[in-house]
Amino acid sequence: MVTMSTFDENLHPRGQAANPGQFKAKENDAPTGSLTAPDAPNPFAELAGQHERAEWVARMEVVAWENRARDAALEQFFAVSRTIAPQGATHAVFTDGNDGDPKFVGWQNLAGDLLDEDPGDLEGHELIGFAGVESDNYLRNAGFELDEETWQWTVELRDPAAARRDMRPDAAYGATAAYHVDDRARSDGALGAFLSGVVRRSPETRDTLHRLTDAQVASLNRDFEAFASLMATKIKNAQEG
């Protein structure tokens, strides 16, 4: 049997005026750390960033597919034209592609005269993928020239392999990626123009651009602005000297 000791009020005071208790004046030290909880990363913001990067990769895949389609259409035309082009033909003539894919309409000689020859199997041949609001740029990049009197496009007959090199789909892909980085940096186009030249010389850079985070894009833009400022100063000093 456990015997309970008698409760001593002096040892456990309850706020009497004469004996307020040993902890009345006790004060705890202030905490050394901050009591404010750190801001937790927003999981939705990170998820949105992941989807934005995934969307960009998908857009680049579409651009690459469109470039391959244009390459194939141009190569097919040059391959066939080399076998059936009449003697003296140096250029092919196409209709404007703004309202649809450009259609082959005839042959032209070096002097710029339209040859009175049957287009044969190429009659009405379309260059798939060259239509739309960017058709002028696509055609010029492929070596076409616009006749502003007839509003028709002419292109010099070439080897299909040369046509593929001239189209440079990798460069077009990289240029699009470069200007997307410029948009993300909210720049004025100068960064995109600079990166467009970089990616033409560096496939590794071209393939990495779409994976940059927003923080990396901001850092890249700061470095570019510092570089541009330095170059402007050097040019100014050279002119003054």
VENFENLIN-V223637 format. One record per residue. PSI is psi as a letter, one per 20 degrees, with the letter a starting at -180 (none if undefined). NEAR is the number of other C-alpha atoms within 12 Angstrom. D_CENTER is the distance of its C-alpha to the mean C-alpha in Angstrom with 2 decimals. Layout:
# VENFENLIN-V223637
psi->PSI near->NEAR d_center->D_CENTER
psi->PSI near->NEAR d_center->D_CENTER
This chain:
# VENFENLIN-V223637
psi->p near->3 d_center->85.16
psi->p near->4 d_center->82.86
psi->o near->5 d_center->84.56
psi->p near->7 d_center->82.37
psi->q near->6 d_center->83.13
psi->p near->8 d_center->84.13
psi->p near->9 d_center->81.28
psi->o near->10 d_center->81.67
psi->h near->13 d_center->80.42
psi->h near->15 d_center->80.48
psi->h near->14 d_center->77.84
psi->m near->14 d_center->75.60
psi->q near->17 d_center->76.10
psi->l near->16 d_center->74.78
psi->k near->15 d_center->74.49
psi->q near->13 d_center->78.15
psi->h near->9 d_center->78.76
psi->h near->10 d_center->80.87
psi->m near->15 d_center->78.49
psi->i near->17 d_center->74.87
psi->q near->17 d_center->73.53
psi->i near->16 d_center->71.95
psi->j near->14 d_center->68.30
psi->g near->14 d_center->68.94
psi->j near->8 d_center->67.53
psi->p near->9 d_center->64.85
psi->p near->8 d_center->61.32
psi->q near->9 d_center->58.18
psi->q near->7 d_center->55.90
psi->q near->8 d_center->52.56
psi->q near->8 d_center->49.62
psi->h near->7 d_center->47.69
psi->r near->9 d_center->44.26
psi->q near->8 d_center->42.47
psi->i near->8 d_center->43.47
psi->p near->8 d_center->40.13
psi->p near->7 d_center->37.88
psi->q near->8 d_center->34.44
psi->p near->7 d_center->31.53
psi->q near->10 d_center->30.32
psi->p near->9 d_center->26.57
psi->o near->10 d_center->25.56
psi->h near->11 d_center->24.91
psi->h near->11 d_center->23.34
psi->g near->13 d_center->20.75
psi->g near->15 d_center->19.82
psi->g near->13 d_center->19.85
psi->h near->14 d_center->17.59
psi->h near->20 d_center->15.06
psi->g near->19 d_center->15.45
psi->h near->16 d_center->15.01
psi->g near->21 d_center->11.82
psi->h near->25 d_center->10.33
psi->h near->18 d_center->12.20
psi->g near->16 d_center->11.00
psi->g near->26 d_center->7.29
psi->g near->24 d_center->8.86
psi->g near->16 d_center->11.03
psi->g near->19 d_center->8.75
psi->h near->30 d_center->7.39
psi->h near->22 d_center->11.15
psi->g near->16 d_center->12.10
psi->g near->24 d_center->10.19
psi->h near->26 d_center->11.90
psi->g near->19 d_center->15.08
psi->h near->24 d_center->15.14
psi->g near->31 d_center->14.86
psi->h near->24 d_center->17.69
psi->g near->23 d_center->19.68
psi->g near->34 d_center->19.64
psi->g near->34 d_center->20.61
psi->g near->25 d_center->23.42
psi->g near->29 d_center->24.72
psi->g near->44 d_center->24.91
psi->g near->28 d_center->26.50
psi->g near->25 d_center->28.97
psi->g near->38 d_center->30.03
psi->h near->32 d_center->30.64
psi->g near->22 d_center->32.47
psi->g near->23 d_center->34.79
psi->h near->33 d_center->35.27
psi->h near->23 d_center->36.51
psi->h near->18 d_center->39.33
psi->i near->23 d_center->40.48
psi->p near->32 d_center->39.64
psi->r near->23 d_center->43.00
psi->p near->17 d_center->44.51
psi->i near->20 d_center->43.28
psi->p near->30 d_center->39.92
psi->i near->26 d_center->37.12
psi->q near->33 d_center->34.49
psi->q near->45 d_center->33.47
psi->p near->42 d_center->33.24
psi->q near->38 d_center->31.01
psi->r near->35 d_center->31.03
psi->q near->33 d_center->28.28
psi->j near->30 d_center->25.57
psi->h near->23 d_center->24.69
psi->j near->15 d_center->27.12
psi->r near->19 d_center->26.38
psi->p near->28 d_center->25.61
psi->p near->37 d_center->27.32
psi->p near->31 d_center->30.80
psi->p near->33 d_center->32.83
psi->i near->29 d_center->35.94
psi->a near->35 d_center->37.67
psi->q near->37 d_center->38.13
psi->q near->30 d_center->38.43
psi->a near->24 d_center->40.28
psi->h near->18 d_center->39.54
psi->i near->12 d_center->41.48
psi->j near->21 d_center->39.24
psi->p near->18 d_center->41.91
psi->p near->25 d_center->41.08
psi->p near->23 d_center->43.16
psi->m near->17 d_center->45.53
psi->q near->21 d_center->44.60
psi->p near->17 d_center->43.95
psi->i near->26 d_center->40.26
psi->c near->19 d_center->41.64
psi->i near->17 d_center->39.38
psi->j near->28 d_center->36.31
psi->p near->24 d_center->37.64
psi->j near->20 d_center->35.04
psi->p near->26 d_center->32.45
psi->q near->27 d_center->28.97
psi->n near->34 d_center->25.65
psi->p near->29 d_center->23.75
psi->i near->30 d_center->20.14
psi->j near->38 d_center->20.67
psi->r near->25 d_center->21.60
psi->a near->18 d_center->20.06
psi->h near->16 d_center->18.85
psi->j near->18 d_center->16.64
psi->h near->27 d_center->19.62
psi->g near->27 d_center->20.71
psi->g near->20 d_center->17.56
psi->g near->35 d_center->17.63
psi->g near->37 d_center->21.32
psi->h near->19 d_center->21.27
psi->h near->26 d_center->18.74
psi->j near->35 d_center->21.26
psi->j near->26 d_center->24.10
psi->q near->32 d_center->25.61
psi->p near->26 d_center->27.58
psi->p near->23 d_center->28.65
psi->o near->16 d_center->32.40
psi->i near->11 d_center->32.71
psi->g near->7 d_center->36.33
psi->i near->14 d_center->35.83
psi->l near->17 d_center->32.17
psi->q near->28 d_center->31.69
psi->p near->37 d_center->29.28
psi->q near->36 d_center->30.73
psi->p near->35 d_center->29.33
psi->p near->32 d_center->31.26
psi->p near->34 d_center->32.37
psi->r near->29 d_center->30.80
psi->q near->20 d_center->30.86
psi->h near->24 d_center->28.34
psi->h near->19 d_center->27.05
psi->h near->19 d_center->26.49
psi->h near->29 d_center->24.61
psi->g near->29 d_center->22.23
psi->h near->20 d_center->21.67
psi->h near->27 d_center->21.21
psi->h near->32 d_center->18.49
psi->m near->25 d_center->16.37
psi->h near->32 d_center->14.01
psi->h near->32 d_center->12.50
psi->h near->30 d_center->11.79
psi->g near->33 d_center->10.30
psi->g near->36 d_center->7.97
psi->h near->37 d_center->7.16
psi->g near->36 d_center->7.11
psi->g near->35 d_center->4.63
psi->h near->41 d_center->2.20
psi->g near->40 d_center->4.81
psi->h near->30 d_center->5.28
psi->g near->34 d_center->3.35
psi->g near->39 d_center->5.41
psi->g near->32 d_center->7.93
psi->g near->21 d_center->8.31
psi->h near->30 d_center->8.96
psi->i near->28 d_center->11.30
psi->l near->18 d_center->12.76
psi->a near->23 d_center->13.21
psi->j near->17 d_center->14.66
psi->i near->23 d_center->12.20
psi->g near->22 d_center->13.96
psi->g near->33 d_center->11.64
psi->g near->30 d_center->8.74
psi->h near->24 d_center->11.67
psi->g near->27 d_center->12.95
psi->h near->33 d_center->10.08
psi->h near->30 d_center->9.82
psi->h near->23 d_center->13.45
psi->g near->22 d_center->13.23
psi->h near->29 d_center->11.17
psi->h near->25 d_center->13.72
psi->i near->16 d_center->16.40
psi->n near->18 d_center->15.13
psi->h near->21 d_center->14.01
psi->g near->15 d_center->14.32
psi->g near->24 d_center->11.73
psi->g near->31 d_center->9.23
psi->i near->25 d_center->10.32
psi->h near->23 d_center->10.24
psi->g near->35 d_center->7.00
psi->i near->34 d_center->6.15
psi->i near->27 d_center->9.83
psi->p near->30 d_center->10.18
psi->r near->23 d_center->12.41
psi->h near->26 d_center->12.80
psi->h near->15 d_center->15.73
psi->h near->18 d_center->14.04
psi->g near->29 d_center->11.40
psi->g near->21 d_center->14.59
psi->g near->17 d_center->16.47
psi->g near->26 d_center->14.08
psi->h near->30 d_center->14.25
psi->g near->19 d_center->18.02
psi->g near->16 d_center->18.43
psi->g near->24 d_center->16.69
psi->h near->22 d_center->18.93
psi->g near->15 d_center->21.90
psi->g near->17 d_center->21.21
psi->h near->17 d_center->20.92
psi->g near->14 d_center->24.10
psi->g near->14 d_center->25.88
psi->g near->14 d_center->25.16
psi->g near->14 d_center->26.37
psi->g near->15 d_center->29.49
psi->g near->14 d_center->30.20
psi->g near->13 d_center->29.96
psi->g near->12 d_center->32.16
psi->h near->11 d_center->34.69
psi->h near->10 d_center->34.83
psi->h near->9 d_center->35.64
psi->h near->8 d_center->38.21
psi->none near->8 d_center->39.79
